[in-house]
């Protein structure tokens, strides 16, 4: 089908021509309730409710939704659908079920999470039940086991490199917005508030910091350990009580495992900077994430399955796995720092700072995030344990 931007009328017509989806929805097409709930930067999203069930429809736009003069390739929907198909068998129940993908319309139809709330919003409103981070740690570990060179025959990684290497437009966004723009004068960066201008100038002139950022750029662009979600933050996770789901995998690419870990922990750290009274809760969630991730991955890697470490006996790989996890930890710290800085002074900042009661509180929170971020980036390569990461955050 020829691409066109769908509105509620056109979407209803298209859905009515898809037998599997009409059976899922039930009733007559004219009676379906369709509402747009787009709130991200890149796509339009519709929720469709029928008499028997509901679906979520997500269509890529040819431009950034919030910046129509910024063109964006439609193929990002293809990569998101590929990501969902690739990792779904390993993370059953931890992401929406994919129902259909229309390659002409660049339209994804998936499970409707009507009762779920975005994790960032739930955190801000104090509605997130404890333990959600352990689920995310499990999710990341299982995707690594299913797609990583360390746990699979090399043919698996080679196939995934072929399938996702074309996702260059969204990878370019990551390289620019996360790893480059905050450290240079760039028109995409919002004008910093007066109290942050000195901090931003230091970010743009600190050569030691730039060298450390360069090391992380090299890791992201050249280390292909596993298939990454690529944008794993508290806005890409939804929850309904203890039911936690990961969404929005359109940035998927092969890369260093610590990238997904770092982005997730970085967003928790940003929330902590904005809400220091939650120190105990956020520290617990961070520790729960790392424990869940590292324990799950350690157990799976001890069983073997890949060509890496093929000469080591199954069950006696403790030192190799420990060294591997330490490398991931160091990457995690650095990418966590990048995310904290990007979401504080770069494009697409976080709403967590609205928790700050006064302008001065907000300024101090943002300055703290920048300081922690820089420390993690520079000192990341020397860290030996997750407690070291927490210590650098003041936890």
FENKASUL-V312394 format. One record per residue. RES is the residue in one small letter. PHI is phi as a letter, one per 20 degrees, with the letter a starting at -180 (999 if undefined). Layout:
RES;PHI, RES;PHI
//
This chain:
x;999, x;f, x;f, x;b, x;f, x;e, x;d, x;f, x;f, x;f, x;f, x;f, x;f, x;f, x;f, x;f, x;e, x;d, x;g, x;f, x;f, x;f, x;f, x;f, x;f, x;m, x;m, x;e, x;g, x;f, x;e, x;f, x;e, x;c, x;c, x;e, x;c, x;g, x;b, x;e, x;e, x;d, x;c, x;d, x;c, x;c, x;d, x;c, x;d, x;d, x;f, x;d, x;a, x;b, x;c, x;d, x;d, x;c, x;d, x;f, x;d, x;f, x;b, x;f, x;g, x;e, x;b, x;g, x;e, x;d, x;f, x;b, x;f, x;f, x;f, x;f, x;f, x;f, x;f, x;f, x;f, x;f, x;g, x;f, x;f, x;f, x;e, x;g, x;f, x;e, x;c, x;g, x;n, x;d, x;b, x;f, x;f, x;e, x;e, x;a, x;c, x;d, x;f, x;f, x;e, x;l, x;c, x;d, x;d, x;b, x;g, x;e, x;e, x;g, x;e, x;e, x;c, x;f, x;g, x;g, x;f, x;f, x;f, x;f, x;e, x;l, x;d, x;e, x;f, x;g, x;o, x;f, x;f, x;f, x;f, x;f, x;f, x;f, x;g, x;f, x;f, x;f, x;f, x;f, x;f, x;f, x;c, x;e, x;f, x;f, x;d, x;c, x;g, x;f, x;f, x;f, x;f, x;f, x;f, x;f, x;g, x;f, x;f, x;d, x;f, x;e, x;e, x;f, x;f, x;f, x;f, x;f, x;g, x;f, x;g, x;f, x;f, x;e, x;d, x;c, x;g, x;f, x;d, x;b, x;f, x;b, x;f, x;f, x;f, x;f, x;f, x;f, x;f, x;g, x;f, x;d, x;f, x;f, x;f, x;f, x;f, x;f, x;g, x;e, x;c, x;e, x;f, x;f, x;f, x;f, x;f, x;f, x;f, x;g, x;f, x;f, x;g, x;f, x;f, x;f, x;e, x;c, x;d, x;d, x;f, x;a, x;f, x;e, x;f, x;n, x;b, x;e, x;c, x;f, x;e, x;d, x;c, x;c, x;b, x;c, x;m, x;e, x;e, x;d, x;c, x;e, x;c, x;m, x;e, x;f, x;e, x;g, x;a, x;f, x;a, x;f, x;g, x;f, x;f, x;f, x;f, x;f, x;f, x;f, x;f, x;f, x;f, x;f, x;f, x;f, x;f, x;f, x;g, x;f, x;c, x;f, x;f, x;e, x;g, x;f, x;f, x;f, x;f, x;f, x;f, x;f, x;f, x;f, x;f, x;f, x;f, x;f, x;f, x;f, x;f, x;f, x;f, x;f, x;f, x;f, x;f, x;f, x;e, x;m, x;p, x;d, x;e, x;f, x;m, x;f, x;e, x;e, x;f, x;g, x;n, x;c, x;d, x;g, x;f, x;f, x;f, x;f, x;f, x;f, x;f, x;f, x;f, x;f, x;g, x;f, x;f, x;g, x;f, x;f, x;f, x;f, x;f, x;g, x;f, x;f, x;f, x;g, x;f, x;d, x;c, x;e, x;f, x;m, x;f, x;e, x;e, x;g, x;f, x;f, x;f, x;f, x;f, x;c, x;f, x;f, x;f, x;f, x;f, x;f, x;f, x;f, x;f, x;f, x;f, x;f, x;f, x;f, x;g, x;f, x;f, x;f, x;f, x;f, x;e, x;g, x;f, x;e, x;f, x;d, x;b, x;f, x;f, x;f, x;f, x;f, x;f, x;f, x;e, x;m, x;d
//
